[in-house]
Structures are given as structure tokens and as C-alpha cells.
Amino acid sequence: MHGLLDGVARVLFAAWQAYALAHGAFRVLWLFFGVEAAFGVVQFVPWWRSRRTGPSDAAGPHGRPRLTPSS
């Protein structure tokens, strides 16, 4: 969940940087925009993959292993 929230924050910050670039900000901001966008993608990939594949059968809520009683 924390990676998702940080990814959202990175996307919002990158959007603000893109807005500044569109309105004449210094060109060096492109470097920071590229890094921010790349890290946003890197943080969204694990969340996106887990949403596509769904929870595994062996995992309980929040990805923790299920505890089964021993017989």
C-alpha cells in the first residue's frame, strides 16, 4: 500500500514538473522529470502485477502466509 501511495505522489509531482516545463521552466528540469517519472513507474509495477495476478492461494490477507492447523 505504501508503494502505491508513494507512486501516486511521484506521478503528481511529475505532473507538476511537466506543467512547469510547459510554461517555460529551466530545461535542466527535464532531467529531474525523467528520473521522477521513471521511479514512479518502478514503484507502480509491483502493485500493478499483484492486481493482475490476484492473491496467491498460499497467501492470506496482506500477503502473509496462511496458518493451517497441524494434524
C-alpha positions, 0 to 999 in steps of 0.5 A, a space after each residue: 500500500 505504501 508503494 502505491 501511495 508513494 507512486 501516486 505522489 511521484 506521478 503528481 509531482 511529475 505532473 507538476 514538473 511537466 506543467 512547469 516545463 510547459 510554461 517555460 521552466 529551466 530545461 535542466 528540469 527535464 532531467 529531474 522529470 525523467 528520473 521522477 517519472 521513471 521511479 514512479 513507474 518502478 514503484 507502480 509495477 509491483 502493485 500493478 502485477 499483484 492486481 493482475 495476478 490476484 492473491 496467491 492461494 498460499 497467501 492470506 490477507 496482506 500477503 502473509 502466509 496462511 496458518 493451517 492447523 497441524 494434524 
